[in-house]
């Protein structure tokens, strides 16, 4: 390669060659995924020039209004990956049911799950968005896959990654042996390895959470956030910075680059939903990436990657990032569940407080 640079495709091939049995199907599938990401990056970079900004009149299976580029990105993933011969089926955040590959000559050994455009509410304001993907093995001996075949815990993922479309476009990938980042060189149309062996620092003074939901948080999360906001004068004796982008890809990318904690915890805003983020399309792939980079991923009560999925669009609480902060939050949840935590009164989150309106 020019200047000794390693492309995404070359990197995957070299990784597979290190194994006793290289999986050419996985190599081909990951190349199809990067092709989809290139098309999406191009569509997003043109924005209003293509007349594709704004919302549609449609709702997805989650009951959320779809953006024009949500639909376009979903179609790009299907068209790029369905006919390569590596997949038995796909499932997407934007589709109610699975997309089976029914042609026997085109059916393969893997399942692909994806969020085609994470953070799409940010498109109209030109904030970084992304795509998230997860690869599982398909069950053997089945002519057609069903939804139940995708309900595998995150520990069964073969590979996971995301693309981020920002000032530069990148793919971040793990195949279970570390995490690597690739930047799109638009002059040659290839993703180039620029961030090898990404690692998340164990400690951090930065966290991300949507404080508009503060009144719905459980006591362990309220305690944690208040301690951080109290800074040097509080029990943590350190100042913390708070961030919130409303794009999971952008939040996790920042954590991989410099450390941090991301939280979308369980709350009481909608009792039907245990959390906000989708287990199969967002939480599992991001948790695999974070753990492979030395971080931790938890619901507050259990390891995310060990959660047994119950349905395609299951939502789950998410706390992930620098390991020492995740452990602290897990301990706060455990103490609260056991009734051994200290009585907690929050001056920040009570009536007439910084984050609450008078009642």
N, C-alpha and C positions, 0 to 999 in steps of 0.2 A: 504494500500500500504506500501511497505518497507520504513521505515524512514518517513512515513507520506507523501510521494511524490505524487503529483497529475499528472496523465497522461492526455494527450490530450483528450482521449475518456472519461475519468471520468469527466474532466472539462466540456465538452460539455453537458454531461448528467445532471450534477449538475446545469448548467446554465439553461437548459430547465426545470428542475424540479421547478425552482423558478417562472416560468411562470404559469399562470392559465391553459393554454392549451399547454402542452409540445408537440413539433413537433418532433416525432420520425423519420420522413423522413429526416428532416434537419440534425439530429444527424447522421443518417446512411450515408448521402451524404458527410458530412464533414469527416467522418471516411474513406470513399472511397478516398477522396482527399488526406488525410494524407498517405494512402497506396501508392498512386501514387507518392507522394513526397519521400517516403522511397525508392521505386524502382529507381527513378531518382537519388537520393543521392548516391545510391550504384553504379549505372552506371557511374556517374561522378567521384566518388572516385577512380575508377579503371583506368580511363583515357586511356592512350595508351596501358595498359595491355589488354584491350578488343579490341584494334585496331579500336576505334571509334572516335579518334580525327581527325581533319581536315574537309574540306568542301566537299560537294557533287557537282555534275554537275547540280543540280536542283536549280531553283529559286522559292521562295514562292510567295504568292499573292501580297506581297509588292514589288516584284522585287528584293529581296535580296537573295544572295547566302545562301543556307541552309547548316548548319553544320550537320554532321552525327548525333550528339546528339540532334539537333532540331527535327529531324524526329523520333528518338527513344523516346524522351520525349513526343511528341505529341501522339504517339501510346500508350504509357503507360497510359496517362490520359484517352484516349478513352476506353482502355481495363479495366481499374480499375473502371470507373464510369458509363459506358453505360448501364450495365445490372443489376444494383442494384435495379431498380424499383422506383427511386426517380426523375429521369430526363425525361423531355419531349424532350430535345435536348441540343446540345452543339455547341459552336462556338469557334474557335481558331485563333490566329494570323497566324498560319501556314496553315490554310485551307481557300480556296476561298469562300465556301458556308457553311451553317450550317450543322450539323450532327444531323438529327432527329432520335428519338427513335420511330420506326414504329410498334414494337410489342405491341399491346394493353395491354398485361399482364405485360409488363416491363416498361410501360410509367408512369411517375410520374408528380409531380406538380412544378418542378423547372427547371430553365435553368442555365447552367454552361458556363461561358466564361473564357478563360484562355490563358495566354502566357506561353507555356510549358517550355521555357528555355530563360529567359530574360538575355541579356548580353552575348549571346553565342559567340560573337567575342572574348571574353576573355578566352574561354576554353583552347585554345592552349598555353596560357601563364600562366595558373594556377591561375587566378584571380577569386574571388567569383562571382558566377552567381546565378540564382534563377528561381523560378516559381511564377507566379502571377495568382490569381483566383478571380472570382466574381460570386455571386449567385443571381439570380432574380427569381421572381415567373412567372410561365408560364401562359398564358391566359387560361381561362377555356372554355371548350366546343369545343376545336379544336382537330381534329383527328391527324393532323400533324402540327408541328410548321414551320414557315417560318422566313426569315431574319428579317422582320418587327417586329416580336414578341420580338426580342432582343434589339430593339431600344428604350430602356427605359432610362430616365435620372438616374444619379448616386444616386439620393435620393431614388430610388426604390430598391436599393440593400438590400438583406436580410442579407448577410454576405460577407466579403471580406478578403483576406489574401495573404500572400506570403510565400514561402519557400526560404531560403538562403542556398546555399551549399558552405561552406568555411572551415576554420579550424575546425569548428563544424557546423553541419547542424541544422537549426532552422525553425520552423513555427511561423509566427506572424499572429494573427487572431483577427478580430472584428466581433461581431454579433450585433453591434449597441449599445453596453453597455460597452464601454471601449476597450482597446487593451491589449492583453496578448501574451507573447512569450514563446515558448516551445523548449527545446533543445533535440536533438536526443541522447538518451543513447544507443549506439551501442551494449553494452553488453546484454541488455534485449530487444532491438529492439522497443523501445517506445519513443515517444516525451514526455518530462517531463516539467511541468510548472516551469520555472526558472526566468521569468521576468513578474511578475504580474503588471497589471495596469500601463502600460508604459505611460509616459507623456513627451511632448516636451516642453522645456523651451520657454518662450515667447520671450526672447532676445537671440541673438547669435552674434558671431564675426567670423562665418565660412560660406562660401558659395561655391556652386559647379556649374560650368558652363564651357562649351567647348569654350575656348577663340579663337580657330581657326576660329570660325564663327563671330568674333567680327565685321568685316567689313559689315556684313549683318544685325546686330541688329538694332532694332528701338531705337530712341533717349532716351526714358525712361530707357531702359536696359543699354545702354552705360553710361548714367549718373550715374546709381546706381553702376555699376561695377567700374567706375573711382573713385567715392567717397570712395568705399571700399579699392581700391588699394592705394589711397592717404594716408590712415591710419591716424595716429595722426596729421599729418600736414594738413589734408583735413577737409572738413566740418563735417565729422562724428566724428572727434577727437578720433578715436579709431583704433587700428590695427586689420585687418581681415586676416584670412587664407583662401586660395583658394584651392579647391579640385576638382578632376575630375577622375572618375573611368570608365565611359562609361558602367556602369551596373546600371540600375535604382534601382534594388533590393538592391544592395550594398550601393548606395547613400542614399536611404530612411532608410535603417537599421541604418546607421551611425547617421542620424538625430534623429531617435527614441532613440538611445542610449545616445546621448549627445547634441542634438540640431543642428540647422543649416538651410540652405536654399538650395534648389535644383531648378535649372532653365534650362529648354529647351524652350526658349521663341520663339515667332513669329519672323521670319526673312525673308529677301528677297532673300535668296539663291536659293530657288525654289518657285516662286510665286504661283504655283499650290497647294502647300502644306501650309496650314495655320500654321502648326506646325510639329513636328517630331514624337511625341509619340501618340500611339493609344488610343483613348478615352475609348473604351469598355474594352480593355484587360490590359491597364496599368494605364491611368490617373484616371478613375473612382475608381477602387479598391484601388489604393494608396491614392487617395484623401479621401476616406472614412476612411481609417486607420489613416491618418494624422489628420483629423478633430476629430476623436474619441479620439485621444491622445492630443488634445488641440491646434493643429496647424491649419493652414489655407491652402487652395488650390485654386488657381486662374489662369485664362488665362492671367491676367493683366487687363482684361476688365470685367470679370464676374466670379462668383463662378463656378468651374468646375462641381460640382455635380448637378448643375441646367441646364447644357447644354443639349438641346434636340438632341440626336444623329440623323444623317441623313443617315448613312450607316454603315455596319458592320466594315469596316476598316478605319473609319474616323480618321484623325490625328488632333491634337489640341496642342496649346501652353500650357506649364505647368510651374507654379511657385508655389512651396509649401514648407512648413516647419514652422519655428518659426513665430508665428502670427504677431509680430510687424514688422518684415522685409517684410512679404507678404503685409501687409497694406501699408508700405512705397512704395513698387513698384506699388501697385494699385493706390496710390495717384499720383505718377509720371506719370503713364499712363493717369489718368484723367486730370491732369494739362496739359499734352501735347495735348490731344484731344481737350481741351477747349482753347488752345493757351495761357494759363496763366503761363506756366513754363518759367523760365528765359532762355534767349538765352544760348545755350550750345555748347561750343567748347571743344573738347577733345584732349589734347596733347598726350594722350596715344594711340588714335585710328586714328589719322590723318596720312597723307602721311609722310613717314620716321619716323614713331613712333615705340613704343615698339612692337605693335601687328600688324603692317601693313608693307607691302613691298613697296618700291618705285614704283611709276607709271610713 
